Amino acid sequence: MNSYDMTITTLDKPEPDVVCILGTGDLGRSLGYRLLQSGYRVVYGSRRPESCGPVPYGAQVMEHAAAAQAASLIFVCVHREHYKFLVTLTPHLEGKVLVDLSNNLKKGMYPEPNAVYMQSLVPNAAVVKGLNTMSAWALQNGLLAGKQVYLCGNNVEAKHVVADLATKLGVTVLDRGSLSAAGELEDFPLQLFQEWRLPLRVAFGITAAFFVYLLIRDIVYAYVEDGKDVSYRIMVSLANKVFPIVSLIMLALCYLPGVLAAFFQLYNGTKYRRFPNWLDRWMLCRKQMGLIALGFAFLHAIYTLVGPLRYSSRQSLISSALNEVKNNKTTPLDFDNTEAWRRDSLLALGILGFFFYVLLGLTSLPSVGGSLSWREFNFVQSKLGHLTLFICTFHGYIYAWDRPLRASSYKWYTPPGSFLVLIVPTAVLLLKGLLLLPCVHCTLMRIRQGWERNPPRQMMDDKSTNL
């Protein structure tokens, strides 16, 4: 074997880096499993190596001192109250990088951040706070693609080392500065449904608005004008009117920002100009809006199925049959072919729309969406998504039928809810239709491929200089 062959052999079999993990709990085991999958050698430090429980295959378990000596990068996966054992390891931790992954149960639990406290215990080590927003479940199942993690620390080189490792795990790293930002990083996991706040507020606002609106139209109006107490309808009938309204509007709001972004690009003549902050924030929560819409669609489907089981529905059916017998009405009613078509079309579109709804929801799951190519994911979320919006909107039009044309539908001069719900999704579909016109679509595709209507001034100056 010549020297060239020896070089190739060495390059083909690189020696993996050694990483130490202090702590063999759920987080430590999951992190070790993912590091092994990424090509690292993993050693665990434990107080009782012989009885610490199962660790990922291929990892070694040692006492704390031996494990700390074996690696220059050490992940500390223990709770703050157990940090004092690090003092006994001070000679073995000098000049090494310690990554603090701990979190607290509530804000202000301790006088100083955990990472700052750790740095005070081992002053000769470089402590980095980070990766504390990754859960053991996400590490175990490899659901890290596109996830953002944060780092902070006083040693720049130490942060680079941790950032390189985190990048190999498949996450995006954001540097938050010095170790003084550790408290902010430790508070991130305590924020409840941070990405869901705006979609939930929008959904709650739409739900409350239409609930009050339909309560006045259907319940209060019947009591004031006709003297009827139909308050029992609040629980099922009224709710089953609100749920599909919120579902359809939330689905439309899920696709409206993409349409607005396209018009911004057409107006600016470039894709390199930033969108307004409100549109950026709106586009980042489209997934959550779509899942909330799916949830309300589920409620609508369930409420529709249980509708015939209600006491009022059965009582109405029995009363109608008794009246026919009492009045000796044995002649069957005339069959209305138009009404039959309408009701069957309503059911068919509702079933199809719900099917596509569920399909969109399934592909938004990381475990499913991660297995799709970009083209496949874009086809499902964009093409099938707009088809779902069209089917559900058409379903709403068939349900509304001629109600907006009847004078009796405008109780206290207010339009029916089945008409109001169609405004936003219809506007979205019309705007999307404009974007599909050949002249508009071609220009938009050119812009998204890098073409600019007005080239930057620097390019114009370069051309004039060459001339």
Sine and cosine of phi, psi and omega as CSV:
sin_phi,cos_phi,sin_psi,cos_psi,sin_omega,cos_omega
0.00,0.00,0.81,-0.59,0.00,-1.00
-0.99,0.10,0.06,-1.00,-0.04,-1.00
-0.90,0.43,-0.52,0.85,0.01,-1.00
-0.91,0.42,-0.69,0.72,0.01,-1.00
-0.90,0.43,-0.60,0.80,0.01,-1.00
-0.91,0.41,-0.61,0.80,0.02,-1.00
-0.90,0.43,-0.69,0.72,0.01,-1.00
-0.89,0.46,-0.67,0.74,0.00,-1.00
-0.88,0.47,-0.65,0.76,0.00,-1.00
-0.92,0.40,-0.64,0.77,-0.01,-1.00
-0.94,0.33,-0.51,0.86,-0.02,-1.00
-0.95,0.31,-0.40,0.91,-0.07,-1.00
-0.80,-0.61,0.95,0.32,-0.01,-1.00
-0.94,0.33,0.51,-0.86,0.04,-1.00
-0.98,0.22,0.87,-0.49,-0.04,-1.00
-0.93,0.37,0.48,-0.88,0.04,-1.00
-0.95,0.32,0.48,-0.88,0.02,-1.00
-0.99,-0.16,0.75,-0.66,0.02,-1.00
-0.82,-0.57,0.70,-0.71,0.01,-1.00
-0.97,-0.24,0.65,-0.76,0.08,-1.00
-0.82,-0.57,0.88,-0.47,0.07,-1.00
-1.00,-0.06,0.95,-0.30,-0.05,-1.00
0.84,-0.55,0.76,-0.65,-0.04,-1.00
-0.88,-0.48,0.52,0.85,0.08,-1.00
-0.98,0.20,-0.22,-0.97,-0.04,-1.00
-0.86,0.51,-0.71,0.70,-0.02,-1.00
-0.91,0.41,-0.70,0.72,0.00,-1.00
-0.89,0.46,-0.69,0.72,0.00,-1.00
-0.91,0.41,-0.67,0.74,-0.01,-1.00
-0.92,0.39,-0.65,0.76,0.05,-1.00
-0.90,0.43,-0.67,0.74,0.03,-1.00
-0.89,0.45,-0.65,0.76,0.03,-1.00
-0.87,0.49,-0.69,0.72,-0.02,-1.00
-0.94,0.34,-0.58,0.81,0.04,-1.00
-0.92,0.40,-0.63,0.77,0.06,-1.00
-0.89,0.45,-0.64,0.77,0.04,-1.00
-0.91,0.42,-0.44,0.90,-0.01,-1.00
-1.00,0.01,0.04,1.00,0.09,-1.00
0.99,-0.16,0.17,0.99,0.01,-1.00
-1.00,-0.04,0.43,-0.91,0.22,-0.98
-1.00,-0.01,0.68,-0.74,-0.10,-1.00
-0.84,-0.55,0.76,-0.65,0.15,-0.99
-0.85,-0.53,0.68,-0.73,0.01,-1.00
-0.97,-0.23,0.63,-0.78,0.14,-0.99
-0.96,-0.28,0.80,-0.60,-0.07,-1.00
-0.64,-0.77,0.48,-0.87,0.06,-1.00
-0.93,0.37,-0.56,0.83,-0.01,-1.00
-0.78,-0.63,0.99,0.14,-0.06,-1.00
-0.85,0.53,-0.51,0.86,-0.08,-1.00
-0.98,0.21,-0.29,0.96,-0.06,-1.00
-0.67,-0.74,0.59,0.81,-0.06,-1.00
-1.00,0.05,-0.09,1.00,-0.03,-1.00
0.99,-0.11,0.12,-0.99,-0.07,-1.00
-0.93,0.36,0.63,-0.78,0.08,-1.00
-0.85,-0.53,0.31,-0.95,-0.01,-1.00
-0.83,0.56,0.58,-0.81,-0.01,-1.00
-0.89,0.46,0.76,-0.65,0.00,-1.00
0.97,-0.23,-0.22,0.98,0.02,-1.00
-1.00,-0.05,0.42,-0.91,0.05,-1.00
-0.95,-0.32,0.50,-0.86,0.05,-1.00
-0.88,-0.48,0.80,-0.60,-0.01,-1.00
-0.73,-0.69,0.07,-1.00,0.18,-0.98
-0.95,0.31,0.31,-0.95,-0.10,-1.00
-0.81,0.58,-0.74,0.67,-0.09,-1.00
-0.90,0.43,-0.69,0.72,-0.02,-1.00
-0.92,0.40,-0.64,0.77,0.01,-1.00
-0.92,0.39,-0.64,0.77,0.00,-1.00
-0.92,0.40,-0.54,0.84,0.02,-1.00
-0.95,0.32,-0.42,0.91,-0.14,-0.99
-0.99,0.16,-0.22,0.98,-0.10,-1.00
-0.62,-0.79,0.43,-0.90,0.07,-1.00
-0.99,-0.15,-0.22,0.98,0.05,-1.00
-0.89,-0.46,0.86,-0.51,-0.14,-0.99
-0.80,-0.60,0.81,-0.59,0.08,-1.00
-0.99,-0.15,0.80,-0.60,0.00,-1.00
-0.98,-0.19,0.96,-0.28,-0.06,-1.00
-0.92,-0.39,0.80,0.59,0.06,-1.00
-0.77,-0.64,0.29,-0.96,0.02,-1.00
-0.97,0.26,0.39,-0.92,-0.07,-1.00
-0.84,0.55,-0.60,0.80,-0.06,-1.00
-0.91,0.41,-0.20,0.98,0.02,-1.00
-0.96,-0.28,0.21,0.98,-0.06,-1.00
-0.93,0.37,-0.36,0.93,-0.15,-0.99
-0.89,0.45,-0.34,0.94,0.04,-1.00
-0.92,0.40,-0.31,0.95,0.02,-1.00
-0.92,0.40,-0.44,0.90,0.00,-1.00
-0.88,0.47,-0.61,0.79,0.00,-1.00
-0.94,0.33,-0.29,0.96,-0.01,-1.00
-0.99,-0.15,0.13,0.99,-0.09,-1.00
-0.78,0.63,-0.70,0.71,0.01,-1.00
-0.88,0.47,-0.49,0.87,-0.05,-1.00
-1.00,0.03,-0.21,0.98,-0.05,-1.00
-0.98,-0.22,-0.04,1.00,-0.06,-1.00
-0.89,0.45,0.80,-0.60,0.03,-1.00
0.98,0.22,0.10,0.99,-0.04,-1.00
-0.98,-0.21,0.25,-0.97,-0.03,-1.00
-0.99,-0.16,0.84,-0.54,0.05,-1.00
-0.94,-0.35,0.81,-0.59,0.01,-1.00
-0.96,-0.27,0.87,-0.49,0.00,-1.00
-1.00,-0.04,0.91,-0.41,-0.01,-1.00
-0.97,-0.25,0.18,0.98,-0.15,-0.99
-0.97,0.25,0.41,-0.91,0.13,-0.99
-0.72,-0.70,0.29,-0.96,0.02,-1.00
-0.94,-0.33,0.24,-0.97,0.00,-1.00
-0.99,0.17,-0.39,0.92,0.01,-1.00
-0.40,-0.92,0.29,-0.96,0.00,-1.00
-0.95,0.31,0.54,-0.84,0.05,-1.00
0.92,0.39,0.42,0.91,-0.05,-1.00
-0.94,0.34,-0.53,0.85,-0.01,-1.00
-0.78,-0.63,0.37,-0.93,-0.05,-1.00
-0.91,0.40,-0.47,0.89,0.02,-1.00
-0.71,-0.70,0.35,-0.94,0.02,-1.00
-0.87,0.50,0.43,-0.90,-0.03,-1.00
-0.88,0.48,-0.65,0.76,-0.03,-1.00
-0.92,0.40,-0.60,0.80,0.04,-1.00
-0.91,0.41,-0.64,0.77,0.05,-1.00
-0.90,0.44,-0.66,0.75,0.03,-1.00
-0.89,0.45,-0.66,0.76,0.01,-1.00
-0.89,0.45,-0.56,0.83,0.03,-1.00
-0.94,0.35,-0.47,0.88,0.01,-1.00
-0.98,0.22,-0.56,0.83,-0.02,-1.00
-0.80,-0.60,0.96,0.27,-0.11,-0.99
-0.90,0.44,-0.36,0.93,-0.04,-1.00
-1.00,-0.04,0.06,1.00,0.07,-1.00
-0.97,-0.25,0.36,-0.93,0.04,-1.00
-0.99,-0.16,0.97,-0.25,-0.03,-1.00
-1.00,0.03,0.74,-0.67,0.06,-1.00
-0.84,-0.54,0.79,-0.62,0.09,-1.00
-1.00,-0.06,0.79,-0.62,0.01,-1.00
0.10,-0.99,0.13,-0.99,0.02,-1.00
0.88,0.47,0.20,0.98,-0.05,-1.00
-0.98,0.20,-0.09,1.00,0.05,-1.00
-1.00,-0.06,0.00,1.00,0.05,-1.00
-1.00,0.02,0.80,-0.60,0.01,-1.00
-1.00,0.05,0.37,-0.93,0.04,-1.00
-0.89,0.45,-0.58,0.81,-0.01,-1.00
-0.91,0.41,-0.69,0.73,0.01,-1.00
-0.91,0.42,-0.63,0.78,0.04,-1.00
-0.91,0.42,-0.68,0.73,-0.05,-1.00
-0.90,0.43,-0.60,0.80,-0.08,-1.00
-0.99,-0.15,0.04,1.00,0.06,-1.00
0.94,0.33,0.44,0.90,-0.04,-1.00
-1.00,-0.03,0.89,0.45,-0.08,-1.00
-0.91,-0.42,-0.17,0.99,-0.09,-1.00
-0.87,0.49,0.82,-0.57,0.04,-1.00
0.99,0.16,-0.04,1.00,-0.03,-1.00
-0.97,0.23,0.64,-0.77,0.03,-1.00
-0.99,-0.12,0.71,-0.70,0.12,-0.99
-0.81,-0.59,0.36,-0.93,-0.09,-1.00
-0.87,-0.50,0.53,-0.85,0.05,-1.00
-0.75,-0.66,0.50,-0.87,0.19,-0.98
-0.45,-0.89,0.49,-0.87,-0.02,-1.00
0.07,-1.00,0.32,-0.95,-0.04,-1.00
-1.00,0.07,-0.31,0.95,-0.03,-1.00
-0.97,-0.22,0.90,-0.44,-0.06,-1.00
-0.92,0.40,-0.68,0.74,-0.01,-1.00
-0.90,0.44,-0.62,0.78,0.03,-1.00
-0.89,0.45,-0.64,0.77,0.03,-1.00
-0.91,0.42,-0.58,0.81,0.04,-1.00
-0.90,0.44,-0.65,0.76,0.01,-1.00
-0.88,0.47,-0.73,0.68,-0.01,-1.00
-0.93,0.37,-0.62,0.79,0.00,-1.00
-0.90,0.43,-0.64,0.77,0.03,-1.00
-0.89,0.46,-0.68,0.73,0.01,-1.00
-0.91,0.42,-0.69,0.73,-0.01,-1.00
-0.89,0.45,-0.59,0.81,0.03,-1.00
-0.90,0.43,-0.62,0.78,0.05,-1.00
-0.91,0.41,-0.44,0.90,0.07,-1.00
-0.97,0.24,-0.21,0.98,0.06,-1.00
0.99,-0.17,0.28,0.96,-0.02,-1.00
-0.94,-0.33,0.31,-0.95,0.06,-1.00
-0.99,-0.12,0.75,-0.67,-0.10,-0.99
-0.96,-0.29,0.72,-0.70,0.09,-1.00
-0.85,-0.52,0.81,-0.59,-0.01,-1.00
-1.00,0.05,0.85,-0.53,-0.02,-1.00
-0.98,-0.19,0.17,0.99,0.09,-1.00
0.98,-0.19,-0.57,-0.82,-0.10,-0.99
-0.98,0.21,0.04,-1.00,-0.05,-1.00
-0.93,0.37,-0.22,0.98,0.05,-1.00
-0.91,0.42,-0.30,0.95,0.03,-1.00
-1.00,0.05,0.07,1.00,-0.06,-1.00
-0.88,0.48,-0.61,0.79,0.01,-1.00
-0.88,0.48,-0.63,0.77,0.03,-1.00
-0.90,0.43,-0.67,0.74,0.01,-1.00
-0.91,0.41,-0.60,0.80,0.00,-1.00
-0.95,0.32,-0.33,0.94,0.03,-1.00
-1.00,0.08,-0.31,0.95,-0.04,-1.00
-0.83,0.56,-0.74,0.67,-0.02,-1.00
-0.92,0.40,-0.27,0.96,0.00,-1.00
-0.99,0.11,-0.16,0.99,0.02,-1.00
-0.98,0.22,0.86,-0.51,-0.11,-0.99
-1.00,0.08,0.88,-0.48,0.06,-1.00
0.77,0.63,0.80,0.60,-0.06,-1.00
-0.86,0.51,-0.70,0.72,-0.04,-1.00
-0.97,0.25,-0.21,0.98,-0.06,-1.00
-0.99,-0.16,-0.08,1.00,-0.14,-0.99
-0.89,0.46,-0.76,0.65,-0.01,-1.00
-0.90,0.44,-0.76,0.65,0.04,-1.00
-0.86,0.51,-0.63,0.77,-0.01,-1.00
-0.93,0.38,-0.62,0.79,0.04,-1.00
-0.91,0.42,-0.67,0.75,0.03,-1.00
-0.89,0.45,-0.72,0.70,-0.01,-1.00
-0.89,0.45,-0.67,0.75,0.02,-1.00
-0.91,0.42,-0.66,0.75,0.01,-1.00
-0.89,0.45,-0.71,0.71,0.02,-1.00
-0.90,0.43,-0.67,0.74,0.00,-1.00
-0.88,0.47,-0.74,0.68,-0.02,-1.00
-0.90,0.44,-0.66,0.75,-0.04,-1.00
-0.90,0.44,-0.73,0.68,-0.03,-1.00
-0.96,0.27,-0.50,0.87,0.05,-1.00
-0.90,0.43,-0.72,0.69,0.02,-1.00
-0.91,0.41,-0.66,0.75,-0.02,-1.00
-0.88,0.47,-0.75,0.66,-0.01,-1.00
-0.96,0.28,-0.48,0.88,0.08,-1.00
-0.88,0.47,-0.68,0.74,0.03,-1.00
-0.92,0.39,-0.68,0.73,-0.06,-1.00
-0.94,0.34,-0.68,0.74,-0.15,-0.99
-0.99,-0.11,-0.57,0.82,-0.11,-0.99
-0.98,-0.18,-0.82,0.57,-0.05,-1.00
-0.91,0.40,-0.65,0.76,0.00,-1.00
-0.87,0.50,-0.71,0.71,-0.01,-1.00
-0.89,0.45,-0.58,0.82,-0.02,-1.00
-0.96,0.26,-0.65,0.76,-0.06,-1.00
-0.97,0.25,-0.73,0.69,-0.10,-0.99
-0.99,0.11,-0.63,0.78,-0.09,-1.00
-0.93,-0.37,-0.13,0.99,-0.01,-1.00
0.95,0.32,0.37,0.93,-0.02,-1.00
-0.99,-0.15,0.68,-0.73,0.08,-1.00
-0.99,-0.15,0.98,-0.17,0.00,-1.00
-0.90,-0.43,0.54,0.84,-0.05,-1.00
-0.90,0.43,-0.34,0.94,0.02,-1.00
-0.89,0.45,-0.34,0.94,-0.01,-1.00
-0.95,0.32,-0.22,0.97,-0.03,-1.00
-0.87,0.50,-0.64,0.77,-0.16,-0.99
-0.94,0.33,-0.62,0.78,-0.09,-1.00
-0.87,-0.50,-0.84,0.55,-0.09,-1.00
-0.88,0.47,-0.76,0.65,-0.03,-1.00
-0.92,0.40,-0.67,0.74,0.02,-1.00
-0.88,0.47,-0.63,0.78,-0.03,-1.00
-0.97,0.25,-0.12,0.99,0.18,-0.98
-1.00,0.00,-0.57,0.82,-0.03,-1.00
-0.96,0.28,-0.68,0.74,-0.09,-1.00
-0.85,0.52,-0.77,0.64,0.02,-1.00
-0.91,0.41,-0.52,0.86,0.04,-1.00
-0.89,0.45,-0.75,0.66,-0.01,-1.00
-0.90,0.43,-0.65,0.76,-0.01,-1.00
-0.87,0.49,-0.74,0.67,-0.05,-1.00
-0.93,0.37,-0.65,0.76,0.01,-1.00
-0.92,0.39,-0.66,0.75,0.02,-1.00
-0.91,0.43,-0.61,0.80,0.06,-1.00
-0.90,0.43,-0.66,0.75,0.05,-1.00
-0.90,0.43,-0.64,0.77,0.03,-1.00
-0.93,0.38,-0.36,0.93,0.06,-1.00
-0.94,0.33,-0.53,0.85,-0.05,-1.00
-0.97,-0.25,-0.21,0.98,0.02,-1.00
-0.90,0.44,-0.68,0.74,-0.02,-1.00
-0.89,0.46,-0.55,0.83,0.05,-1.00
-0.90,0.43,-0.62,0.78,0.04,-1.00
-0.92,0.39,-0.69,0.72,0.02,-1.00
-0.89,0.45,-0.62,0.79,0.03,-1.00
-0.89,0.46,-0.62,0.78,0.03,-1.00
-0.90,0.43,-0.66,0.75,0.02,-1.00
-0.93,0.37,-0.56,0.83,0.09,-1.00
-0.89,0.46,-0.67,0.74,0.01,-1.00
-0.92,0.40,-0.63,0.78,0.05,-1.00
-0.91,0.42,-0.65,0.76,-0.02,-1.00
-0.93,0.38,-0.68,0.73,-0.03,-1.00
-0.98,0.19,-0.36,0.93,-0.02,-1.00
0.95,0.30,0.34,0.94,-0.01,-1.00
-0.34,-0.94,0.41,-0.91,0.09,-1.00
-0.99,-0.17,-0.01,1.00,-0.09,-1.00
-1.00,-0.05,-0.04,1.00,0.03,-1.00
-1.00,-0.03,0.70,-0.71,-0.07,-1.00
-0.93,0.37,0.56,-0.83,0.10,-0.99
-0.97,0.23,0.33,-0.94,0.10,-0.99
-0.86,0.52,0.44,-0.90,-0.05,-1.00
-0.87,0.50,-0.63,0.78,-0.01,-1.00
-0.90,0.43,-0.57,0.82,0.02,-1.00
-0.96,0.27,-0.62,0.79,0.07,-1.00
-0.86,0.51,-0.71,0.70,-0.02,-1.00
-0.91,0.41,-0.62,0.79,0.02,-1.00
-0.90,0.45,-0.69,0.72,-0.03,-1.00
-0.92,0.39,-0.49,0.87,-0.01,-1.00
-0.95,0.30,-0.31,0.95,-0.03,-1.00
-0.93,-0.37,0.37,0.93,0.01,-1.00
-0.91,0.41,-0.62,0.78,0.01,-1.00
-0.87,0.49,-0.71,0.70,0.00,-1.00
-0.90,0.44,-0.63,0.78,0.04,-1.00
-0.89,0.45,-0.66,0.75,0.02,-1.00
-0.90,0.43,-0.64,0.77,0.01,-1.00
-0.93,0.36,-0.59,0.81,0.08,-1.00
-0.91,0.42,-0.65,0.76,0.06,-1.00
-0.87,0.49,-0.65,0.76,0.04,-1.00
-0.90,0.44,-0.64,0.77,0.03,-1.00
-0.88,0.47,-0.69,0.72,0.04,-1.00
-0.93,0.37,-0.53,0.85,0.07,-1.00
-0.91,0.42,-0.62,0.78,0.08,-1.00
-0.87,0.49,-0.72,0.70,0.02,-1.00
-0.87,0.49,-0.67,0.74,0.02,-1.00
-0.88,0.48,-0.68,0.73,0.00,-1.00
-0.90,0.43,-0.69,0.72,-0.01,-1.00
-0.92,0.40,-0.71,0.71,0.00,-1.00
-0.90,0.44,-0.57,0.82,0.02,-1.00
-0.92,0.38,-0.64,0.77,0.00,-1.00
-0.92,0.38,-0.59,0.81,-0.03,-1.00
-1.00,0.05,-0.10,1.00,-0.02,-1.00
-0.80,0.59,-0.75,0.66,-0.02,-1.00
-0.91,0.42,-0.26,0.97,-0.01,-1.00
-1.00,0.09,-0.12,0.99,-0.03,-1.00
-0.91,0.42,0.50,-0.87,0.02,-1.00
-0.88,0.48,-0.69,0.73,-0.04,-1.00
-0.90,0.43,-0.59,0.81,0.01,-1.00
-0.93,0.37,-0.71,0.71,0.02,-1.00
-0.92,0.40,-0.61,0.79,0.01,-1.00
-0.91,0.41,-0.64,0.77,0.02,-1.00
-0.91,0.42,-0.64,0.77,0.01,-1.00
-0.92,0.40,-0.68,0.74,0.02,-1.00
-0.90,0.43,-0.68,0.73,0.01,-1.00
-0.89,0.46,-0.63,0.77,0.02,-1.00
-0.91,0.42,-0.66,0.75,0.02,-1.00
-0.92,0.40,-0.66,0.75,0.01,-1.00
-0.91,0.42,-0.61,0.79,0.02,-1.00
-0.91,0.42,-0.61,0.79,0.02,-1.00
-0.92,0.39,-0.65,0.76,0.03,-1.00
-0.92,0.39,-0.66,0.75,-0.02,-1.00
-0.89,0.45,-0.63,0.77,-0.01,-1.00
-1.00,-0.01,0.12,0.99,0.04,-1.00
0.84,0.54,0.70,0.72,0.03,-1.00
-1.00,-0.10,1.00,0.03,-0.02,-1.00
-0.99,-0.10,-0.18,0.98,0.01,-1.00
-0.97,0.23,0.79,-0.62,0.00,-1.00
-0.92,0.39,0.48,-0.88,0.01,-1.00
-0.93,0.36,0.45,-0.89,0.04,-1.00
-0.91,0.41,0.68,-0.73,0.00,-1.00
-0.99,0.17,0.83,-0.55,-0.01,-1.00
-0.99,-0.10,0.97,-0.23,-0.05,-1.00
-0.90,0.44,-0.62,0.79,0.00,-1.00
-0.90,0.44,-0.69,0.72,0.01,-1.00
-0.91,0.41,-0.58,0.81,0.04,-1.00
-0.90,0.43,-0.69,0.73,0.05,-1.00
-0.88,0.48,-0.67,0.74,-0.04,-1.00
-0.89,0.45,-0.74,0.67,-0.06,-1.00
-0.93,0.37,-0.64,0.77,0.03,-1.00
-0.92,0.39,-0.63,0.78,0.05,-1.00
-0.91,0.42,-0.63,0.78,0.03,-1.00
-0.87,0.49,-0.71,0.70,0.00,-1.00
-0.92,0.39,-0.69,0.72,-0.04,-1.00
-0.89,0.46,-0.71,0.71,0.01,-1.00
-0.92,0.38,-0.58,0.81,0.05,-1.00
-0.90,0.44,-0.66,0.75,0.01,-1.00
-0.92,0.39,-0.72,0.70,0.01,-1.00
-0.89,0.45,-0.70,0.71,0.02,-1.00
-0.87,0.49,-0.66,0.75,0.00,-1.00
-0.93,0.38,-0.60,0.80,0.04,-1.00
-0.87,0.49,-0.74,0.67,0.01,-1.00
-0.92,0.38,-0.54,0.84,0.08,-1.00
-0.83,0.55,-0.77,0.63,-0.03,-1.00
-0.90,0.44,-0.63,0.78,0.02,-1.00
-0.88,0.48,-0.68,0.73,0.05,-1.00
-0.89,0.45,-0.66,0.75,0.00,-1.00
-0.91,0.42,-0.63,0.78,-0.01,-1.00
-0.92,0.40,-0.67,0.74,-0.03,-1.00
-0.95,0.30,-0.25,0.97,0.06,-1.00
-0.99,0.16,-0.23,0.97,0.07,-1.00
-0.94,0.34,0.70,-0.72,-0.03,-1.00
-0.84,0.55,-0.62,0.79,-0.03,-1.00
-0.92,0.40,-0.47,0.88,0.02,-1.00
-1.00,-0.04,-0.76,0.65,-0.02,-1.00
-0.89,0.46,-0.52,0.86,0.01,-1.00
-0.92,0.38,-0.38,0.93,0.01,-1.00
-1.00,0.06,-0.08,1.00,-0.01,-1.00
-0.99,-0.13,0.53,-0.85,0.13,-0.99
-0.96,0.28,0.22,-0.98,-0.01,-1.00
-0.87,0.50,-0.65,0.76,-0.02,-1.00
-0.90,0.43,-0.67,0.74,0.01,-1.00
-0.91,0.41,-0.70,0.71,0.00,-1.00
-0.90,0.44,-0.67,0.74,0.00,-1.00
-0.91,0.42,-0.60,0.80,0.02,-1.00
-0.89,0.45,-0.71,0.71,-0.04,-1.00
-0.93,0.37,-0.76,0.64,-0.12,-0.99
-0.96,0.26,-0.49,0.87,-0.03,-1.00
-0.99,-0.12,-0.88,0.48,-0.07,-1.00
-0.91,0.42,-0.82,0.58,0.00,-1.00
-0.93,0.36,-0.47,0.88,0.03,-1.00
-0.91,0.42,-0.72,0.69,0.04,-1.00
-0.93,0.37,-0.54,0.84,0.09,-1.00
-0.90,0.43,-0.65,0.76,0.05,-1.00
-0.88,0.48,-0.69,0.72,0.03,-1.00
-0.88,0.47,-0.65,0.76,0.02,-1.00
-0.90,0.43,-0.73,0.69,-0.02,-1.00
-0.89,0.46,-0.71,0.70,-0.03,-1.00
-0.92,0.39,-0.58,0.81,0.05,-1.00
-0.92,0.38,-0.67,0.74,0.06,-1.00
-0.89,0.46,-0.61,0.79,0.10,-0.99
-0.85,0.52,-0.66,0.75,0.03,-1.00
-0.92,0.38,-0.61,0.79,0.03,-1.00
-0.91,0.42,-0.65,0.76,0.02,-1.00
-0.93,0.38,-0.59,0.81,0.05,-1.00
-0.91,0.41,-0.69,0.72,0.01,-1.00
-0.92,0.40,-0.65,0.76,0.04,-1.00
0.80,0.60,-0.89,-0.45,-0.04,-1.00
-0.97,-0.25,0.24,0.97,-0.03,-1.00
-0.85,0.53,-0.69,0.72,-0.02,-1.00
-0.89,0.45,-0.26,0.97,-0.02,-1.00
-1.00,-0.07,-0.19,0.98,-0.01,-1.00
-1.00,0.03,0.70,-0.71,0.04,-1.00
-0.92,0.38,-0.51,0.86,-0.03,-1.00
-0.94,0.34,-0.28,0.96,-0.01,-1.00
-0.97,0.24,-0.30,0.95,-0.07,-1.00
-1.00,-0.09,0.97,0.25,0.00,-1.00
-0.94,0.33,0.80,-0.60,-0.09,-1.00
0.79,0.62,0.61,0.79,0.06,-1.00
0.89,0.46,0.38,0.93,0.04,-1.00
-0.97,-0.23,0.69,-0.72,0.00,-1.00
-0.94,0.33,0.45,-0.90,0.01,-1.00
-0.92,0.39,0.49,-0.87,0.01,-1.00
-0.89,0.46,-0.53,0.85,0.01,-1.00
-0.91,0.42,-0.31,0.95,0.06,-1.00
-1.00,0.01,-0.67,0.74,-0.03,-1.00
-0.90,0.44,-0.59,0.81,-0.06,-1.00
-0.91,0.42,-0.38,0.93,-0.08,-1.00
-0.99,0.11,-0.17,0.99,-0.11,-0.99
-0.91,0.41,-0.81,0.59,-0.07,-1.00
-0.92,0.40,-0.78,0.63,-0.01,-1.00
-0.89,0.45,-0.55,0.83,0.04,-1.00
-0.91,0.41,-0.67,0.75,0.04,-1.00
-0.88,0.47,-0.65,0.76,0.02,-1.00
-0.90,0.44,-0.69,0.72,-0.02,-1.00
-0.92,0.40,-0.61,0.79,0.03,-1.00
-0.92,0.40,-0.68,0.74,0.04,-1.00
-0.90,0.43,-0.63,0.78,0.06,-1.00
-0.91,0.42,-0.61,0.79,0.05,-1.00
-0.88,0.47,-0.60,0.80,0.05,-1.00
-0.90,0.44,-0.61,0.79,0.00,-1.00
-0.94,0.34,-0.37,0.93,0.00,-1.00
-1.00,0.07,-0.13,0.99,0.08,-1.00
-0.87,0.49,0.68,-0.73,-0.11,-0.99
-0.79,0.61,-0.70,0.72,-0.04,-1.00
-0.91,0.42,-0.61,0.80,0.01,-1.00
-0.97,0.22,-0.68,0.73,-0.07,-1.00
-0.89,0.45,-0.68,0.74,-0.01,-1.00
-0.89,0.46,-0.69,0.73,0.02,-1.00
-0.89,0.45,-0.67,0.74,0.00,-1.00
-0.90,0.44,-0.66,0.75,0.01,-1.00
-0.90,0.43,-0.62,0.78,0.04,-1.00
-0.89,0.45,-0.67,0.74,0.03,-1.00
-0.89,0.46,-0.69,0.73,-0.03,-1.00
-0.95,0.31,-0.26,0.97,0.08,-1.00
-1.00,-0.06,0.08,1.00,0.10,-0.99
0.92,-0.38,-0.11,0.99,0.01,-1.00
-0.95,0.31,0.60,-0.80,0.02,-1.00
-0.80,-0.60,0.71,-0.70,0.00,-1.00
-0.92,0.39,-0.70,0.71,0.03,-1.00
-0.90,-0.44,0.98,-0.21,-0.03,-1.00
-0.87,0.50,0.44,-0.90,0.04,-1.00
-0.84,0.54,0.46,-0.89,-0.04,-1.00
-0.85,0.52,-0.58,0.82,-0.02,-1.00
-0.88,0.47,-0.64,0.77,0.02,-1.00
-0.92,0.40,-0.63,0.78,0.02,-1.00
-0.89,0.45,-0.67,0.74,-0.01,-1.00
-0.91,0.42,-0.63,0.78,0.01,-1.00
-0.89,0.45,-0.65,0.76,0.00,-1.00
-0.92,0.39,-0.65,0.76,-0.01,-1.00
-0.92,0.39,-0.56,0.83,0.03,-1.00
-0.91,0.41,-0.66,0.75,0.02,-1.00
-0.90,0.43,-0.54,0.84,0.03,-1.00
-0.95,0.32,0.00,0.00,0.00,0.00
